[in-house]
Amino acid sequence: MRYSNYLCFFAAFFLSEVGNSQTLSEKIDEIIAQKLPHATVGILIKEAETGKVVYSRNADKLLSPASGIKLLTAAAALYQLKPDYRFITTLSQKKQDYFIHFTGSPSFTIDNLTSLLLNLKKNNASTIKGNVIIDSSQYQDPYYPSGTSYDDLGWYYAAPDTAAILNENKVAYELISAKKLDKPVKINLKKNQPKALTLINEVVTVSKEEEKNHCSLNLEVKPNNIIRLYGCKTQDKNPKLIELAIPDPILLVKQVIQRTFDKNSIALKGKIITGILPADTQFIASFQSKMLSKLITHMLQQSDNLYANSLTKKLGYTLTGKGTHKEGAYAIKKILSEHTHLDLSQIEIVDGEGTRYNLVTPEQMVILLNDLYHDKDMKTIFFEALPQAGVSGTLKDRMKKTMLEKKVYAKTGSMHDISSLSGFIINPHDKAFIFSIIINGVNKPLVKAKSLEEKILLALDEYSLEATPS
Protein backbone atom coordinates (compact mmCIF):
# COMPACT_ATOMS: atom_id res chain seq x y z
CA MET A 1 0.00 0.00 0.00
CA ARG A 2 2.79 2.37 0.95
CA TYR A 3 4.57 1.49 -2.28
CA SER A 4 1.40 2.19 -4.27
CA ASN A 5 0.92 5.54 -2.50
CA TYR A 6 4.53 6.40 -3.20
CA LEU A 7 4.06 5.64 -6.90
CA CYS A 8 0.92 7.79 -7.02
CA PHE A 9 2.75 10.65 -5.32
CA PHE A 10 5.73 10.30 -7.64
CA ALA A 11 3.50 10.17 -10.72
CA ALA A 12 1.61 13.27 -9.59
CA PHE A 13 4.86 15.09 -8.90
CA PHE A 14 6.30 14.05 -12.27
CA LEU A 15 3.19 15.16 -14.15
CA SER A 16 3.24 18.42 -12.25
CA GLU A 17 6.85 19.00 -13.26
CA VAL A 18 6.12 18.18 -16.90
CA GLY A 19 3.09 20.42 -16.81
CA ASN A 20 5.12 23.30 -15.45
CA SER A 21 7.77 22.76 -18.11
CA GLN A 22 5.20 22.64 -20.89
CA THR A 23 3.47 25.70 -19.52
CA LEU A 24 6.75 27.58 -19.45
CA SER A 25 7.56 26.50 -23.01
CA GLU A 26 4.16 27.51 -24.27
CA LYS A 27 4.34 30.84 -22.48
CA ILE A 28 7.80 31.71 -23.83
CA ASP A 29 6.86 30.59 -27.35
CA GLU A 30 3.80 32.81 -27.18
CA ILE A 31 5.82 35.80 -25.94
CA ILE A 32 8.30 35.42 -28.81
CA ALA A 33 5.50 35.09 -31.38
CA GLN A 34 3.92 38.28 -30.08
CA LYS A 35 7.05 40.39 -29.66
CA LEU A 36 9.57 39.39 -32.35
CA PRO A 37 8.12 36.74 -34.66
CA HIS A 38 10.60 37.41 -37.48
CA ALA A 39 13.81 37.56 -35.45
CA THR A 40 16.07 34.59 -34.76
CA VAL A 41 15.83 33.86 -31.05
CA GLY A 42 18.18 31.37 -29.39
CA ILE A 43 17.55 30.40 -25.77
CA LEU A 44 18.73 27.82 -23.28
CA ILE A 45 17.69 27.78 -19.62
CA LYS A 46 18.92 25.19 -17.11
CA GLU A 47 18.63 24.58 -13.41
CA ALA A 48 22.06 25.40 -12.01
CA GLU A 49 22.28 22.55 -9.51
CA THR A 50 20.67 19.69 -11.44
CA GLY A 51 21.45 20.67 -15.03
CA LYS A 52 17.81 20.08 -15.96
CA VAL A 53 16.80 21.91 -19.14
CA VAL A 54 13.64 23.91 -18.51
CA TYR A 55 13.51 25.65 -21.89
CA SER A 56 15.38 25.38 -25.18
CA ARG A 57 14.96 27.10 -28.53
CA ASN A 58 17.62 27.22 -31.26
CA ALA A 59 20.12 26.42 -28.50
CA ASP A 60 22.62 24.92 -30.96
CA LYS A 61 22.36 27.74 -33.51
CA LEU A 62 25.38 30.00 -34.01
CA LEU A 63 24.39 33.58 -33.28
CA SER A 64 26.16 36.87 -32.65
CA PRO A 65 25.96 37.76 -28.93
CA ALA A 66 27.55 41.23 -29.38
CA SER A 67 29.12 42.20 -26.03
CA GLY A 68 28.02 38.90 -24.54
CA ILE A 69 31.36 37.60 -25.86
CA LYS A 70 33.02 39.56 -23.03
CA LEU A 71 32.03 36.68 -20.73
CA LEU A 72 34.51 34.49 -22.58
CA THR A 73 37.16 37.21 -22.50
CA ALA A 74 36.71 37.69 -18.75
CA ALA A 75 36.86 33.97 -18.01
CA ALA A 76 39.99 33.44 -20.13
CA ALA A 77 41.76 36.40 -18.51
CA LEU A 78 40.97 35.20 -14.99
CA TYR A 79 42.02 31.62 -15.74
CA GLN A 80 45.31 32.66 -17.36
CA LEU A 81 46.42 35.80 -15.55
CA LYS A 82 44.73 35.06 -12.18
CA PRO A 83 42.46 37.46 -10.23
CA ASP A 84 45.31 39.29 -8.47
CA TYR A 85 47.17 40.16 -11.70
CA ARG A 86 48.06 43.84 -12.13
CA PHE A 87 49.22 45.83 -15.16
CA ILE A 88 52.51 47.60 -14.44
CA THR A 89 53.70 50.81 -16.10
CA THR A 90 57.37 51.57 -15.41
CA LEU A 91 59.80 54.47 -15.55
CA SER A 92 63.48 53.56 -15.93
CA GLN A 93 66.80 54.98 -17.07
CA LYS A 94 69.78 53.99 -19.20
CA LYS A 95 72.65 56.46 -19.29
CA GLN A 96 71.07 59.81 -20.20
CA ASP A 97 67.81 58.38 -21.61
CA TYR A 98 64.58 57.72 -19.74
CA PHE A 99 62.06 55.04 -20.69
CA ILE A 100 58.32 54.81 -20.04
CA HIS A 101 57.14 51.24 -20.60
CA PHE A 102 53.40 50.86 -21.24
CA THR A 103 51.86 47.39 -20.97
CA GLY A 104 48.22 48.00 -21.86
CA SER A 105 46.77 49.05 -18.50
CA PRO A 106 43.22 50.08 -19.48
CA SER A 107 42.70 52.12 -16.30
CA PHE A 108 45.92 54.17 -16.52
CA THR A 109 45.25 57.92 -16.42
CA ILE A 110 46.95 61.22 -17.17
CA ASP A 111 47.26 61.78 -13.41
CA ASN A 112 48.97 58.39 -13.05
CA LEU A 113 51.46 59.27 -15.78
CA THR A 114 52.11 62.67 -14.20
CA SER A 115 52.77 61.05 -10.81
CA LEU A 116 55.14 58.57 -12.43
CA LEU A 117 57.07 61.37 -14.14
CA LEU A 118 57.35 63.41 -10.95
CA ASN A 119 59.62 60.70 -9.57
CA LEU A 120 62.27 62.36 -11.73
CA LYS A 121 61.89 65.48 -9.62
CA LYS A 122 62.27 63.39 -6.47
CA ASN A 123 65.49 61.98 -7.91
CA ASN A 124 66.74 65.54 -8.51
CA ALA A 125 66.63 65.04 -12.28
CA SER A 126 65.92 68.69 -13.13
CA THR A 127 67.65 68.33 -16.49
CA ILE A 128 67.32 65.40 -18.91
CA LYS A 129 70.25 65.45 -21.32
CA GLY A 130 69.05 62.48 -23.36
CA ASN A 131 65.68 61.44 -24.78
CA VAL A 132 62.44 60.32 -23.19
CA ILE A 133 61.46 57.10 -24.94
CA ILE A 134 57.91 55.74 -24.98
CA ASP A 135 57.70 51.96 -25.34
CA SER A 136 54.22 50.84 -26.35
CA SER A 137 55.42 47.91 -28.44
CA GLN A 138 53.68 45.20 -26.42
CA TYR A 139 50.50 45.71 -28.49
CA GLN A 140 50.67 45.86 -32.27
CA ASP A 141 48.31 47.31 -34.84
CA PRO A 142 45.60 47.17 -35.99
CA TYR A 143 44.29 49.01 -32.96
CA TYR A 144 40.69 48.08 -33.71
CA PRO A 145 39.13 44.62 -34.07
CA SER A 146 38.53 43.58 -37.67
CA GLY A 147 34.78 43.61 -37.11
CA THR A 148 34.69 47.27 -36.09
CA SER A 149 32.20 49.25 -38.17
CA TYR A 150 33.56 52.25 -40.07
CA ASP A 151 30.76 54.32 -38.53
CA ASP A 152 32.11 53.55 -35.04
CA LEU A 153 35.60 54.93 -35.64
CA GLY A 154 36.17 58.13 -33.70
CA TRP A 155 33.59 57.37 -31.01
CA TYR A 156 34.63 56.29 -27.50
CA TYR A 157 33.45 52.69 -27.90
CA ALA A 158 36.02 52.27 -30.68
CA ALA A 159 38.93 53.87 -28.83
CA PRO A 160 42.26 52.50 -30.14
CA ASP A 161 43.63 49.63 -28.05
CA THR A 162 47.26 50.70 -27.96
CA ALA A 163 49.52 49.58 -25.11
CA ALA A 164 49.74 53.24 -24.10
CA ILE A 165 46.32 54.13 -22.71
CA LEU A 166 45.45 57.42 -20.99
CA ASN A 167 41.97 58.16 -19.62
CA GLU A 168 40.63 55.21 -21.65
CA ASN A 169 41.79 57.02 -24.81
CA LYS A 170 38.66 59.15 -24.87
CA VAL A 171 37.48 62.71 -24.18
CA ALA A 172 34.02 63.98 -23.19
CA TYR A 173 32.31 67.06 -24.65
CA GLU A 174 28.96 68.81 -24.31
CA LEU A 175 27.00 69.90 -27.35
CA ILE A 176 24.78 72.93 -26.70
CA SER A 177 22.17 73.75 -29.33
CA ALA A 178 21.57 77.31 -30.51
CA LYS A 179 18.41 79.22 -29.64
CA LYS A 180 17.66 79.57 -33.36
CA LEU A 181 17.43 76.82 -35.97
CA ASP A 182 20.23 76.46 -38.52
CA LYS A 183 22.67 78.21 -36.19
CA PRO A 184 25.95 76.59 -35.05
CA VAL A 185 25.99 74.20 -32.11
CA LYS A 186 28.43 75.12 -29.34
CA ILE A 187 30.88 72.40 -28.26
CA ASN A 188 32.43 72.60 -24.78
CA LEU A 189 35.06 70.35 -23.27
CA LYS A 190 33.68 68.71 -20.12
CA LYS A 191 35.22 69.71 -16.81
CA ASN A 192 38.45 67.89 -15.87
CA GLN A 193 38.83 66.47 -19.38
CA PRO A 194 42.19 66.61 -21.20
CA LYS A 195 42.74 68.95 -24.13
CA ALA A 196 43.68 66.02 -26.30
CA LEU A 197 41.74 66.79 -29.48
CA THR A 198 41.39 69.65 -31.93
CA LEU A 199 37.78 69.87 -33.08
CA ILE A 200 36.48 71.29 -36.34
CA ASN A 201 32.87 72.19 -35.55
CA GLU A 202 30.40 72.10 -38.45
CA VAL A 203 27.32 71.05 -36.45
CA VAL A 204 24.09 73.05 -36.79
CA THR A 205 20.91 73.20 -34.73
CA VAL A 206 17.79 71.65 -36.30
CA SER A 207 14.25 70.63 -35.38
CA LYS A 208 13.45 67.16 -34.06
CA GLU A 209 11.70 66.30 -37.33
CA GLU A 210 14.74 67.39 -39.35
CA GLU A 211 17.09 65.25 -37.26
CA LYS A 212 14.77 62.24 -37.36
CA ASN A 213 14.33 62.19 -41.12
CA HIS A 214 17.10 64.12 -42.82
CA CYS A 215 20.36 64.47 -40.89
CA SER A 216 22.54 63.12 -38.10
CA LEU A 217 25.68 63.87 -36.09
CA ASN A 218 28.78 62.58 -37.88
CA LEU A 219 32.52 62.76 -37.49
CA GLU A 220 35.65 62.48 -39.59
CA VAL A 221 38.99 61.48 -38.09
CA LYS A 222 41.95 63.49 -39.37
CA PRO A 223 45.70 63.25 -38.60
CA ASN A 224 47.24 64.70 -35.41
CA ASN A 225 44.18 64.07 -33.23
CA ILE A 226 41.98 66.40 -35.24
CA ILE A 227 38.31 65.45 -35.48
CA ARG A 228 35.76 67.13 -37.71
CA LEU A 229 32.24 67.05 -36.30
CA TYR A 230 29.52 67.79 -38.83
CA GLY A 231 25.81 67.32 -39.35
CA CYS A 232 23.13 68.33 -36.89
CA LYS A 233 21.83 68.28 -33.35
CA THR A 234 18.21 68.73 -32.41
CA GLN A 235 17.24 71.89 -30.54
CA ASP A 236 17.12 71.04 -26.85
CA LYS A 237 17.37 72.82 -23.51
CA ASN A 238 19.83 70.28 -22.14
CA PRO A 239 23.37 69.74 -23.45
CA LYS A 240 24.11 66.48 -25.28
CA LEU A 241 27.05 64.51 -23.86
CA ILE A 242 29.35 62.87 -26.39
CA GLU A 243 32.60 60.98 -25.88
CA LEU A 244 35.17 60.89 -28.65
CA ALA A 245 38.08 58.51 -29.09
CA ILE A 246 41.64 59.83 -29.14
CA PRO A 247 42.89 58.51 -32.52
CA ASP A 248 46.60 58.83 -31.67
CA PRO A 249 47.17 58.13 -27.95
CA ILE A 250 50.97 58.36 -28.34
CA LEU A 251 50.64 62.00 -29.38
CA LEU A 252 48.70 62.68 -26.17
CA VAL A 253 51.36 60.85 -24.12
CA LYS A 254 54.03 63.10 -25.64
CA GLN A 255 51.97 66.20 -24.85
CA VAL A 256 51.42 65.12 -21.23
CA ILE A 257 55.13 64.46 -20.76
CA GLN A 258 56.08 67.87 -22.16
CA ARG A 259 53.42 69.70 -20.11
CA THR A 260 54.54 67.93 -16.93
CA PHE A 261 58.16 68.88 -17.57
CA ASP A 262 57.26 72.51 -18.32
CA LYS A 263 55.04 72.82 -15.25
CA ASN A 264 57.66 71.32 -12.93
CA SER A 265 60.75 73.02 -14.37
CA ILE A 266 62.30 69.85 -15.78
CA ALA A 267 64.46 70.76 -18.76
CA LEU A 268 64.51 68.29 -21.65
CA LYS A 269 67.55 68.63 -23.92
CA GLY A 270 66.65 65.63 -26.08
CA LYS A 271 63.38 64.58 -27.69
CA ILE A 272 60.26 62.61 -26.76
CA ILE A 273 60.27 59.62 -29.09
CA THR A 274 59.02 56.04 -29.35
CA GLY A 275 61.30 53.05 -29.00
CA ILE A 276 61.98 49.74 -27.26
CA LEU A 277 62.91 49.28 -23.61
CA PRO A 278 66.42 47.78 -23.34
CA ALA A 279 67.03 44.86 -21.01
CA ASP A 280 69.55 46.65 -18.82
CA THR A 281 67.77 49.80 -17.66
CA GLN A 282 67.86 51.12 -14.11
CA PHE A 283 64.43 51.03 -12.44
CA ILE A 284 63.13 54.35 -11.09
CA ALA A 285 59.43 53.88 -10.34
CA SER A 286 56.30 52.03 -11.41
CA PHE A 287 52.54 52.31 -11.26
CA GLN A 288 50.34 49.26 -10.70
CA SER A 289 46.72 48.97 -11.79
CA LYS A 290 43.97 47.58 -9.62
CA MET A 291 43.73 43.79 -9.46
CA LEU A 292 42.42 42.02 -12.55
CA SER A 293 39.23 40.98 -10.73
CA LYS A 294 38.39 44.69 -10.28
CA LEU A 295 39.21 45.48 -13.90
CA ILE A 296 36.96 42.60 -14.98
CA THR A 297 34.17 44.05 -12.85
CA HIS A 298 34.45 47.38 -14.66
CA MET A 299 34.59 45.66 -18.05
CA LEU A 300 31.46 43.59 -17.46
CA GLN A 301 29.51 46.28 -15.60
CA GLN A 302 30.12 48.98 -18.21
CA SER A 303 30.61 46.65 -21.19
CA ASP A 304 33.87 48.49 -21.82
CA ASN A 305 35.31 47.61 -25.23
CA LEU A 306 38.74 49.08 -24.54
CA TYR A 307 39.17 46.96 -21.41
CA ALA A 308 38.09 43.85 -23.33
CA ASN A 309 40.43 44.55 -26.24
CA SER A 310 43.38 45.30 -23.98
CA LEU A 311 42.83 42.05 -22.07
CA THR A 312 42.56 40.16 -25.36
CA LYS A 313 45.86 41.55 -26.61
CA LYS A 314 47.45 40.88 -23.22
CA LEU A 315 46.42 37.22 -23.45
CA GLY A 316 47.86 37.04 -26.94
CA TYR A 317 51.12 38.58 -25.76
CA THR A 318 51.27 36.27 -22.73
CA LEU A 319 50.80 33.08 -24.76
CA THR A 320 52.52 33.92 -28.06
CA GLY A 321 54.59 37.06 -27.51
CA LYS A 322 52.36 38.99 -29.94
CA GLY A 323 49.82 41.51 -28.69
CA THR A 324 47.33 41.40 -31.56
CA HIS A 325 43.63 40.69 -31.82
CA LYS A 326 44.25 37.51 -33.80
CA GLU A 327 46.73 36.12 -31.27
CA GLY A 328 44.42 37.23 -28.47
CA ALA A 329 41.46 35.39 -29.97
CA TYR A 330 43.66 32.31 -30.35
CA ALA A 331 44.69 32.63 -26.70
CA ILE A 332 41.09 32.92 -25.48
CA LYS A 333 40.14 29.73 -27.33
CA LYS A 334 43.20 27.85 -26.11
CA ILE A 335 42.73 28.89 -22.48
CA LEU A 336 39.02 28.07 -22.44
CA SER A 337 39.65 24.70 -24.09
CA GLU A 338 41.92 23.82 -21.17
CA HIS A 339 39.75 25.14 -18.33
CA THR A 340 36.13 24.63 -19.42
CA HIS A 341 33.84 22.11 -21.12
CA LEU A 342 33.25 24.37 -24.14
CA ASP A 343 33.02 22.83 -27.60
CA LEU A 344 35.01 25.36 -29.61
CA SER A 345 33.62 24.03 -32.89
CA GLN A 346 30.42 25.80 -31.87
CA ILE A 347 32.14 29.13 -31.21
CA GLU A 348 33.77 31.69 -33.50
CA ILE A 349 35.97 34.17 -31.63
CA VAL A 350 37.74 36.93 -33.56
CA ASP A 351 38.07 39.55 -30.82
CA GLY A 352 37.35 40.09 -27.14
CA GLU A 353 34.83 42.93 -27.28
CA GLY A 354 32.07 41.33 -29.30
CA THR A 355 31.95 42.66 -32.86
CA ARG A 356 29.54 41.16 -35.36
CA TYR A 357 32.08 38.56 -36.52
CA ASN A 358 31.90 36.63 -33.23
CA LEU A 359 29.46 33.72 -33.05
CA VAL A 360 28.38 31.44 -30.22
CA THR A 361 25.46 29.14 -29.47
CA PRO A 362 23.25 29.69 -26.41
CA GLU A 363 24.19 26.15 -25.38
CA GLN A 364 27.91 26.96 -25.27
CA MET A 365 27.25 30.17 -23.37
CA VAL A 366 25.34 28.18 -20.74
CA ILE A 367 28.14 25.59 -20.58
CA LEU A 368 30.62 28.37 -19.79
CA LEU A 369 28.34 29.90 -17.17
CA ASN A 370 27.76 26.47 -15.65
CA ASP A 371 31.53 25.91 -15.33
CA LEU A 372 31.90 29.31 -13.65
CA TYR A 373 28.96 28.64 -11.33
CA HIS A 374 30.43 25.36 -10.09
CA ASP A 375 33.90 26.85 -9.54
CA LYS A 376 33.68 28.44 -6.09
CA ASP A 377 36.28 31.15 -6.71
CA MET A 378 35.04 32.06 -10.18
CA LYS A 379 31.43 32.08 -9.01
CA THR A 380 32.24 34.65 -6.34
CA ILE A 381 34.09 36.88 -8.79
CA PHE A 382 31.40 36.75 -11.47
CA PHE A 383 28.48 37.36 -9.14
CA GLU A 384 30.29 40.48 -7.95
CA ALA A 385 31.34 41.53 -11.46
CA LEU A 386 28.17 40.98 -13.48
CA PRO A 387 25.55 43.73 -13.77
CA GLN A 388 22.68 43.17 -11.33
CA ALA A 389 19.11 43.89 -12.40
CA GLY A 390 17.92 47.27 -11.16
CA VAL A 391 21.15 47.80 -9.23
CA SER A 392 24.33 48.13 -11.28
CA GLY A 393 26.06 48.41 -14.62
CA THR A 394 24.17 47.97 -17.87
CA LEU A 395 21.23 46.46 -15.94
CA LYS A 396 20.93 49.35 -13.48
CA ASP A 397 17.86 50.81 -15.18
CA ARG A 398 16.31 47.51 -16.25
CA MET A 399 13.81 45.27 -14.44
CA LYS A 400 13.26 47.82 -11.67
CA LYS A 401 10.15 47.34 -9.54
CA THR A 402 9.60 43.87 -10.98
CA MET A 403 10.04 40.39 -9.53
CA LEU A 404 13.43 40.30 -11.28
CA GLU A 405 14.98 43.25 -9.46
CA LYS A 406 18.19 42.20 -7.68
CA LYS A 407 17.64 38.57 -8.80
CA VAL A 408 19.31 38.65 -12.23
CA TYR A 409 23.09 38.76 -12.70
CA ALA A 410 23.88 38.87 -16.39
CA LYS A 411 25.97 40.25 -19.24
CA THR A 412 24.17 42.31 -21.82
CA GLY A 413 24.93 42.57 -25.51
CA SER A 414 23.65 45.19 -27.94
CA MET A 415 24.24 46.10 -31.56
CA HIS A 416 22.10 47.55 -34.33
CA ASP A 417 19.99 44.42 -34.82
CA ILE A 418 21.37 42.24 -32.01
CA SER A 419 20.50 41.85 -28.35
CA SER A 420 21.65 39.25 -25.84
CA LEU A 421 21.46 38.53 -22.13
CA SER A 422 23.34 35.67 -20.49
CA GLY A 423 23.79 34.93 -16.82
CA PHE A 424 22.02 33.77 -13.69
CA ILE A 425 18.64 34.26 -12.05
CA ILE A 426 18.08 33.44 -8.37
CA ASN A 427 14.52 32.99 -7.11
CA PRO A 428 13.43 33.85 -3.53
CA HIS A 429 14.08 30.25 -2.47
CA ASP A 430 17.73 30.63 -3.61
CA LYS A 431 17.16 28.29 -6.54
CA ALA A 432 19.49 29.29 -9.36
CA PHE A 433 18.95 29.07 -13.11
CA ILE A 434 21.55 29.59 -15.82
CA PHE A 435 20.32 31.16 -19.04
CA SER A 436 21.41 32.57 -22.36
CA ILE A 437 19.12 34.55 -24.63
CA ILE A 438 20.59 35.68 -27.98
CA ILE A 439 18.42 37.57 -30.46
CA ASN A 440 19.58 38.35 -34.01
CA GLY A 441 17.77 40.07 -36.87
CA VAL A 442 15.83 42.58 -34.78
CA ASN A 443 13.92 44.77 -37.24
CA LYS A 444 12.28 46.89 -34.55
CA PRO A 445 13.71 49.30 -31.96
CA LEU A 446 16.17 47.34 -29.83
CA VAL A 447 14.12 48.12 -26.73
CA LYS A 448 11.61 45.55 -28.04
CA ALA A 449 14.27 42.84 -27.81
CA LYS A 450 15.23 43.97 -24.30
CA SER A 451 11.58 43.79 -23.31
CA LEU A 452 11.35 40.27 -24.74
CA GLU A 453 14.36 39.16 -22.68
CA GLU A 454 12.75 40.48 -19.52
CA LYS A 455 9.37 38.88 -20.23
CA ILE A 456 11.10 35.53 -20.76
CA LEU A 457 12.87 35.87 -17.41
CA LEU A 458 9.63 36.90 -15.70
CA ALA A 459 7.97 33.77 -17.07
CA LEU A 460 10.92 31.72 -15.79
CA ASP A 461 10.71 33.35 -12.37
CA GLU A 462 7.00 32.58 -12.09
CA TYR A 463 7.64 29.01 -13.20
CA SER A 464 10.44 28.57 -10.67
CA LEU A 465 8.21 29.71 -7.82
CA GLU A 466 5.47 27.28 -8.86
CA ALA A 467 7.96 24.42 -9.21
CA THR A 468 9.77 25.10 -5.93
CA PRO A 469 8.25 23.38 -2.87
CA SER A 470 7.15 25.87 -0.20
N, C-alpha and C positions, 0 to 999 in steps of 0.2 A: 504494500500500500504506500509506504513511504517512498519507495522507488518510483511508483506510478505518479505520486504527487510531485516528486522532484522533476520527472520528465515533463509533466504538464507545466510546471513553473519555468523550466528551461525553454520549452517550446514557446511559451508566452513571451518570455524575455527576448528570445531570438527573433520572433515575429515583430516585436516592438522595435528592436534595433533595426531590422530590415525596413520596417515602415518608416522610421525616422530618416534612414538613409535615403529611401526613395522620395520621401517628402522634401528633403533637402535638395536632392537632384532636380526634382520637378520645379521647385521654387527657384533655384539658380538658373535653370534652363529658361524659365518664364521671364526672369529678370533680364537675361541677355537678349531674348527675343524682343522684349519691349524697348530696351535701351539702345543696343547696338547690334541689330540683326545682321548687318552687312560686314562688320569687322571680324577679324580672326581673333578669337579669344582662347587662350590656353590657360588651363587651371589645373592645379593639383593641390589637394588638401589632405593632410594625414594627421592622425593622432600622434603626438610626439612620443609618448611612452610605449604605445603598442605597435605603431607603424601602420595601423589600420587606415585604409584609404576611405575617406568619407565623401569625396567628390573628385571626379576626374573628367577633363574635357580637353582634347588636343594636347594631352600632357607630354606626348613624345614628338611634338611638332616644333621644329626649329623656328624661333621667333627672336626679334630684336628687343632686348629688355631696356635699351637706353642706359641710364645711369645705374640700373640694377646690376650691371656688370661689376660695379665697384665692390660688391660683396665678395667676388672672387679675388679682386685686387687686394682687398683688406685681409682676407684669409691667408693668401699667399705671403703677404708682407709679414704678418704675425708669425706664421710658421717658420719662415726663413730667417728673418732678422731678429725675432723675439720681441716681446712687448716692451722691454726696457731699452731697446735700441734708441740711440740719439744721433742726429746729424751733427757733424762738427765742422765749423768754419774756422780756419786757422790763419794767424799772422806770423810770419817767420822772416828770417834774414839770412842772406848769404853775401858776405863782403859788404858792398855799398848798396845792394839791391834789397828791396822788401817784397815779400810775396803774400798775396791774399788767396787762399785756396778755398774755393766754393765747392760744396759736395751735394748740392741740390736740396738744401733745407727749405721746405716750402713755407715755413713760418718766419724765416729770417727777415728782419726789417731794416729800414734806414737807420733807426736808432741803435740797433744791434751793431751795424757796421761802424757807425760813429764811435760807439763805445770801444769796439775792437781797435780802431785806429788811434784812439786817445791813449792807448798803452804805449805808443811811441813817445808821447809827451812825458809819461811816467818814467820812461827809460832815458829821459833827457835827450831824445833825438829831435832837436829843434831844427836841424838841417839834414835833408836827405840828399846825399851827393849822387846817388845812383838812380835807378828807376823803381817805380812801384809796378809790380807785375801781377795781373789778375789771371788766375788759373781757373777756368771754368770748363776744362777739357773732359771732365768725367762724363758729361752728357753731350752727345753729338746731335747734329741736325739730321732730319727735320725737327723743328721745335713745335710741331703740331702733329697729332695723329693723322694717318692717311685718310681717315673718314671724316675729317673736319670739313664742314660746309664752307664754301667761299664766303657766304653771307655772314658767317660767324667771326671771320678774321677781323681783328680790331676791337672786338667786344671782350669784356673781362673773362667770360667763360671760355675764351680761346686764347688766354694769355700764354705766351711762349714758355715752354718748359725747359729753359736753360738751367744749367747747374747754378748759375748766379741768379738768385731770386731776391728781390727787395719788395716788401709790401705786397706780396703776391703778384708782382708785375702788373699792377693795375692802379688806376687813379679815378677818383670819384668827382663828378661835376654836377651842378644844378642847372637845369634849363628853365629860364623864366620867360614866359610868353609876353609879347607886347600887348599894350592896351588896345591897339588897333590892328585889324587884320592886314596881312601882307607886309607887316613891319618885321624887322629882324628880331630874332629871339636872342636874349642875353644869356651868355654861358659863364657861370662862376665856378671857380675851383672850390670844392668843399673845404671846410676848415680842417687844418692839420694834414692836408694832403700835399704830397710833394709836387714841385713844379717840374714834372718830368716830361711833359708833352708841350708841343706848340700846336695850337688849334687854329685852323682856318674855318671861320664860322660863316656858313651860307644857309643857315636855317631861318625860315620865316614862319610867322604866326598865321594859322588858318583856322577855319571853323571845324567843328567835329565831323560834319558831313564831308568836307573836303578831305580831311585826313582819312576817313573811313574808306572813301571810294577812289581817291585820285592821287594821294601822295603818302610818303612815309619818311621816317628819319633814317638817313643812310650815312655811311662813312667810307672814306678812302684812305688807306694807309700809304704814307709817303716816306722817303728816307729821312734819317736823322730824327726819328720820333716826332714827325709831323703828321697830324691827322686832320683831314678835311671832313668836316661835318656839313652835310647838305640835306635839303629836303624840307620837311615841315614838322611843326609841333602844334597840336591843337591849343586853342586859347583856353587858359585855365588859371584859376586864382593861385593854385599851389604849384611850386616848382616841381619839375620832373627830375628825379635822380637817375643819372646814368653812370656806368663804370666802364672805362675804356682800358684796353690792354696797352701795355708799354711794349711796342714792337721790338725795340733794341734795348734789353735790360743792361747790357754791358756799358752802353753809353751813359745810362743813369748811374751805374756804379762809378764810372770815371768822374762824373759830375759831383757825386757825393764825396768822393775822396778829395777832390780839389777844394770843394767848399769847406770841408772839415779842416784841411790844412790852412786855408786862408783865415778861417775864423779863429784858429788856435795858434796862429803865428808859427806854423811849421813850413819852412822853406823847402821847396822841391826843385833841385837843380836838374834832375833828369826828367823823364816822361812817365806818363801813366799808360801802360801798354798791356797787351795780353800775352801769355806765354805759359810755360809748363813749370811746375814746381820741381826743383832738383831734389835729389835724394838726401843731400847733405846740408840742409838748411838748419839754422839755429832757431829753435822755437821761441816765440815771444809771448803769444797769448792765443786763446781760442774761445769760441762761443758755442755752447751746446744747446740744441733744441730741446723741447719737451720730449718726454718718452714717446715712443712710437704709438703706444696704446692711446695716448691723448691726441696725437696727430690723426690717428684713425677715427677717433670720435668726431673730430672736426670734419674730416672728409665725408663721413657717412651722414652726419647731422646736416651739413650744408650742401652736400653733394658737390664738393669742390673738385672741379676738373684738374686744376693745377696740382693739387695734392696727389690725386690719383695718378697723373702722368709722371710726376716726380718719383713716386714710389715704384711705378712700373719701370722707369729707366734705372732706378737704383737696383732693382732686382736683376735687371739685365746686366748691369755692371758687376754686381756681386757674383753672378754665376758664370758670365762669359768674358768679363772685362770690357764690355761694350755697352755704353749707356744710351741705347736706342729703343724706339718703340717696338721694333721687330724682336730684338733680343729680350726685351722686357716681357712681351707676350709669350715668347718661348719659355722664359723663366717661370711665369705664372702657371703655365700648363704643366711644366715639369714638377714644380713644387707641389701643386695640387694632386698630381698623379701619385706622388709619394706619400701624401698625408691624408687623402680623402678617398671615398669610394666613387668618385666621379668617373663617368665614361666619357673620355675626351673626344670620342668620335661623334658625340652628340653636342659638342660645343665648338664654336668658332670664336677665338679670341685674337683680336688684332691690336687692341690697345687696352689701357686700364681705366679709361674714363667712361666708355660706353657710347662710342659713335655708332652710326647705323650699320657698320660692317660687322659688328659683333652679333653672334647668334647663340642662343641657348634654349633648351627645352625647359618647361616648367618642372618636369620630373628631375632633371639634373640640378636645378636650383634648389629643390626640396631636399635632394640627397646631400648637397653641401650644407644646407641649414640644419639638417638632421645630424650630420657629423659634428657641427659646431655645438649643437644643443647637448649632445652626449659627451662632449669634452668639457669637463668642469671649468677649467681655466678659460677656454675660449668662450664658453657660454656666459661667464661673468663679464668678460670684456665686451661681447657683442650686445648683451642686454643693456649695458651702460652706454654703448656707442650708437646704437640704432635710434633713429627718431621715434618718439613715443607719441601716440595719437593724442592730440589736444594739449600736448605739453612741450614738445621740443622739436627743433630742426625743421625739416620739410613737412612734418606732420603736425606742427604746432597749431595751425589754424584749421586742421581737418578733424572731423569726427567729434567735435566739441558738443557737449550736452547730449550725447547719445550713449547707448550701452557700450560703445567701443572706446570711449574716452579712457585713457590710461591703460587700456588692455592690449593695445596693438603696438608691437615693436617691429618696424619694418623699413626696408629701403625702397624709396620711390624711384621711378624712372619716368622721364618725360622728354618727348621730342615732338616735332610737328604733328605726326599722325600715330605716335606711339605713347603708351602709358603702361607702367608696370608697378606692382607692389608685391614684395616678397619678404616674408618674415614670420613672426610668431603672434598668436593671439592667446591670451590667458583668460579663461572664464572665472567667475567669482569663486568657483570651487577649486581654483588653481589647476584646472585641467588645461594642458597646453596643446595647441594645434600648430602645425607647420604648414605654411601655404605659399604658393607662388601664383600670381595672376599676371599674365602678360597679354597685352592687347595691341595688335597691329592693325593698320588700315583704318584708323579712326577718321571718318569723313565729316565729323561734327566738331564743335568746340571741345577741346580736350577735357574741359570740366565734366562733360558727359561721361567720359571714360572713368574719371576719378569718382564720380557718383556711382557708377556701376561697381567699381571695386568695393566701395563702402557698403553698398546694398548686399553684395555677396557676403561680406564679412558679418553684416548684421544677421543675415539668414543663418550663417554658421554659428553665430553666438546664440541665437534662439534655439537652434538645433542642439547645441552642446548643453544648454541648460535643461532641455527636455530629456536628453539622453543620460544626464548625470544624476545618479541616485541622490535624493535629498538626505 
